[in-house]
């Protein structure tokens, strides 16, 4: 009897530990223990309405000020081929220091799996941004998706720079 109770206790503790780790890896904070993306390259994000599969939501993608060494003339978000959701380019907003930045254009290139955002004026170096994607359709199946952010600097010779990756988990 004692041996059965010992085995049962070990199974219970193990399942609690595994469930706890799964919760950490599914967090919307962008923290993920086994992502393959170096910690310093991970960016924070948040769904406003839970990020449930096959639903509509608003996604807030953040990149802090220390990542922007140059002024920004263009933001480029790329996403994987297996992401089967959709975006509304008319409902894209860029915010800095709590204020909306006027955009010259925001476009979604579905074939090349990128969202390009052109601010009306370059965003100054050292300014953190929040990209708000409203009215997005989440894919019908849950999963983990890597969205990458690159920028193109302002100036005569524009430089493209990788900024980081958002690891986005969609619930089933």
C-alpha positions as CSV (number, residue, x, y, z in Angstrom):
1,X,0.0,0.0,0.0
2,X,2.8,2.4,0.9
3,X,4.5,1.7,-2.4
4,X,1.3,2.5,-4.3
5,X,1.0,5.8,-2.4
6,X,4.6,6.7,-3.2
7,X,4.2,6.1,-6.9
8,X,0.9,8.1,-6.9
9,X,2.6,11.0,-5.2
10,X,5.5,11.0,-7.7
11,X,3.1,11.0,-10.6
12,X,1.1,13.8,-9.1
13,X,4.2,16.0,-8.4
14,X,5.5,15.3,-11.9
15,X,2.3,16.3,-13.6
16,X,2.1,19.5,-11.6
17,X,5.7,20.4,-12.7
18,X,4.9,19.7,-16.3
19,X,1.7,21.7,-16.2
20,X,3.6,24.6,-14.6
21,X,6.2,24.6,-17.3
22,X,3.6,24.5,-20.0
23,X,1.9,27.6,-18.5
24,X,5.2,29.5,-18.6
25,X,5.8,28.6,-22.2
26,X,2.3,29.7,-23.3
27,X,2.5,33.1,-21.6
28,X,1.7,36.1,-23.7
29,X,4.6,38.0,-22.2
30,X,6.9,36.6,-24.9
31,X,8.7,34.4,-22.4
32,X,9.3,31.0,-23.7
33,X,11.7,28.4,-22.2
34,X,12.5,26.4,-25.4
35,X,11.9,28.7,-28.3
36,X,15.2,28.6,-30.2
37,X,15.3,32.5,-30.1
38,X,17.9,34.0,-27.8
39,X,16.4,35.8,-24.8
40,X,17.8,39.2,-25.8
41,X,16.1,38.9,-29.2
42,X,12.6,38.1,-27.8
43,X,10.1,40.9,-27.9
44,X,6.9,41.4,-25.8
45,X,3.4,41.2,-27.2
46,X,-0.2,40.9,-25.9
47,X,-3.6,39.9,-27.3
48,X,-6.3,42.2,-26.0
49,X,-9.0,39.5,-26.2
50,X,-7.1,36.3,-25.4
51,X,-5.8,35.2,-28.7
52,X,-8.1,32.2,-29.2
53,X,-7.9,30.2,-32.4
54,X,-10.3,31.1,-35.2
55,X,-11.3,34.4,-33.4
56,X,-10.9,38.1,-34.1
57,X,-8.5,40.0,-31.9
58,X,-6.2,43.0,-31.4
59,X,-2.5,42.2,-31.2
60,X,0.0,44.6,-29.5
61,X,3.6,44.1,-30.6
62,X,6.2,46.0,-28.5
63,X,9.8,46.8,-29.1
64,X,11.7,48.8,-26.4
65,X,13.7,52.0,-27.1
66,X,17.2,50.4,-26.6
67,X,16.7,48.3,-29.8
68,X,16.5,51.4,-32.0
69,X,20.0,52.7,-32.6
70,X,18.9,54.5,-35.9
71,X,15.9,56.5,-36.9
72,X,13.2,54.4,-38.5
73,X,11.8,55.0,-42.0
74,X,10.1,51.6,-42.4
75,X,9.0,48.7,-40.1
76,X,8.8,45.2,-41.6
77,X,7.0,42.4,-39.8
78,X,7.5,38.9,-41.3
79,X,5.7,35.8,-40.2
80,X,5.8,32.1,-41.1
81,X,4.1,30.4,-44.1
82,X,2.0,28.2,-41.8
83,X,0.3,31.2,-40.2
84,X,-3.1,31.2,-41.8
85,X,-4.6,34.3,-40.2
86,X,-5.3,37.6,-41.8
87,X,-4.6,41.3,-41.1
88,X,-6.4,44.5,-41.9
89,X,-3.9,47.1,-43.1
90,X,-6.4,49.9,-42.5
91,X,-6.4,49.0,-38.8
92,X,-2.7,49.2,-38.1
93,X,-1.4,51.8,-35.7
94,X,2.1,52.6,-34.5
95,X,2.4,54.2,-31.0
96,X,5.5,55.8,-29.4
97,X,5.5,57.4,-26.0
98,X,1.8,56.8,-25.6
99,X,0.9,58.7,-28.8
100,X,-0.2,57.5,-32.2
101,X,2.4,58.1,-35.0
102,X,0.9,59.3,-38.3
103,X,1.5,56.7,-41.1
104,X,2.2,57.4,-44.7
105,X,1.1,53.8,-45.5
106,X,0.7,50.3,-44.0
107,X,0.4,47.4,-46.3
108,X,0.0,43.6,-46.0
109,X,1.8,41.6,-48.6
110,X,0.1,38.2,-48.2
111,X,2.2,36.4,-50.9
112,X,5.5,37.3,-49.2
113,X,4.1,37.1,-45.7
114,X,5.1,40.6,-44.6
115,X,3.5,43.7,-43.1
116,X,5.2,46.9,-44.1
117,X,4.6,50.1,-42.2
118,X,5.9,53.5,-43.4
119,X,5.7,56.3,-40.9
120,X,4.9,59.8,-42.3
121,X,8.1,61.1,-40.6
122,X,11.0,58.9,-39.4
123,X,10.7,57.7,-35.9
124,X,13.7,59.1,-33.9
125,X,16.5,56.7,-32.7
126,X,16.0,55.5,-29.2
127,X,12.2,55.6,-29.3
128,X,10.4,52.4,-28.4
129,X,7.3,51.5,-30.4
130,X,4.1,49.6,-30.0
131,X,2.5,48.3,-33.2
132,X,-1.2,47.7,-32.8
133,X,-2.8,45.3,-35.3
134,X,-6.5,45.6,-34.9
135,X,-9.2,43.5,-36.6
136,X,-6.9,40.4,-37.1
137,X,-8.3,37.0,-37.8
138,X,-6.5,34.4,-35.8
139,X,-5.7,31.1,-37.6
140,X,-8.2,28.3,-37.1
141,X,-5.8,26.1,-35.2
142,X,-3.7,26.8,-32.2
143,X,0.1,27.0,-32.4
144,X,3.2,29.0,-32.0
145,X,4.2,31.6,-34.5
146,X,7.4,33.6,-34.8
147,X,6.9,37.2,-36.0
148,X,10.2,39.0,-36.8
149,X,10.7,42.7,-36.8
150,X,13.2,44.5,-39.1
151,X,13.6,48.2,-39.7
152,X,15.0,50.3,-42.5
153,X,16.8,53.4,-41.2
154,X,16.2,56.9,-42.6
155,X,18.8,58.7,-44.5
156,X,20.7,58.6,-47.9
157,X,21.9,55.0,-47.4
158,X,19.1,53.1,-45.7
159,X,20.3,50.2,-43.5
160,X,18.1,47.2,-42.8
161,X,18.4,45.9,-39.3
162,X,16.9,42.9,-37.5
163,X,15.3,44.1,-34.2
164,X,13.8,41.0,-32.6
165,X,11.2,38.2,-32.6
166,X,7.7,38.0,-31.1
167,X,6.9,34.4,-30.1
168,X,3.1,34.4,-30.4
169,X,1.1,31.5,-29.0
170,X,-2.4,31.0,-30.2
171,X,-4.7,28.9,-27.9
172,X,-6.7,26.0,-29.3
